[in-house]
């Protein structure tokens, strides 16, 4: 990665350093940054929940929705997390695939500390598709 030095019209190579070396953690640093600025992931996302507990008791880091009303699972790994990462993603995806629109509104309402009507309204304002034509599973 490079930094642009406009004044001198040159690129300055940045030194690579790990989050671990910087003593940054997933839940207290990286997750906070993404929750507050989800666009850092490369698209407009609306965070629906943080540390969402799935039926297995595990916590999904962040759950979001994109502009096309697709659910987006955000699971952060600061370093090599071993071979179980793929299974974790599959488990979270299979659980979230069963969420209905009402479940999502309720989840977002809890996250916002508001009612389901307000949560639904915020989601409808965010997405770019007509919620009436989005399938009932969301």
N, C-alpha and C positions, 0 to 999 in steps of 0.2 A: 504494500500500500504506500502511496505517496501523498505528500502534501504539496500543493501548488504554491510556489513563491511567485506571485504575479509581478511584484516589483522588479525582480531579477530575471523573470521569464525562464524559470527552471523548476524542475521537480526535485523534491527532497525526500529521499527514501526514509520511511518511518521504521523504527525498530519494532520487531515483533516481540510481544511479551504476553504471557498467559494470564488469565484471570486469577489462577491459583497463586502465581508469583505476586500479583497485586493484592492478594488476600481478599478478593471479591467473591461473594457467595451467590448461589442461585436465588434462594428466597429473599435475601435482604438487599441485594444489589441489582443483579441482572433482571430478576422478575419484576422488581419495582420499576426499573427503566422501561421495560417492555409494556408493563401495565399503563404507565403514564404516557408513553409515546409508541404505540403499537406500529406506527408507520415505519419504524426502523426495520421491520421485517420485510418491507418492500411493497406493501399494499395498504389500502385503508381497511382497518379492522376496528370493530367495536368489541371491547372486552365485555363478556357476559358474566364471567365468574373467575374467581381466583381461589386456588387450593380447593377445587371442587372434589368432594369425596364421592368416588364411584362405589358401586355395590361391594366390591372386593375389599373396601376400606382404604385403598390407595388414594392418593391425592393427585389429581391432574393439575398441573401448574396454572395454566390459563386456558379458558375456553372463550372463543371469540366467534364473530360472524363477519363474513365479508360482504361487499356491496351487492353480490348476487344471492345473498341469503344462504350461503354455504357455511356450515359450522367449521371452525378452524380450531384444531387442538394444538396447543403450544406447550410442549414438554421440553424443558431446558436441561442441558447437560453441560457442565462447566469443563469436564475433562472426560477421559475414557471411562465409560460406565459399564464396560463389559458387554457380554453377548445378550443380555436380557432386554436391551433397549428395544429391539424390534418387537418382541412379545408385548412389551408394555404399550407400544404404539398400537398394536393390533387390538389389544384388550380395550384400550380407551376408545378406539374407533368403533369397535363393535358395540360398546355400551352407548356411546353418543348417537349411533345410528338409530337407536330405538327411542330417542327423545322425541316427543311430540311438541308441537308449537306451544301448547299450554305449559308443558314442562319447562320450556326455554323461557317463556315469559315469567314464570314463577322464580326460576333460578336468577334471572336478571333483576327481578324486583328485590329479591333478597340481597343481591350484590349492591344495588343502589339504595337499599333501605327505603323502598317506596312500595306502592301497590302495583298489581299486575297490569292494570290499565295504563298507568304511566310508563311502565317498562315496555309494554307492547307498542305504545305510541313512539317511544324513543327508537325502538328497533325499526318500526315502519318508516320513520323519518330518515334513518341511516341507510337502509337498503334501497337499491335502485330498481327493484322489481315490485310488481303489485303483489302484496301479501296474499290477496285472494286467489292468485293463480299459483302460488307456491304450494307444493304438496303439503298435506296435513302434517307429515313428519317434519316439516320445515325444510 
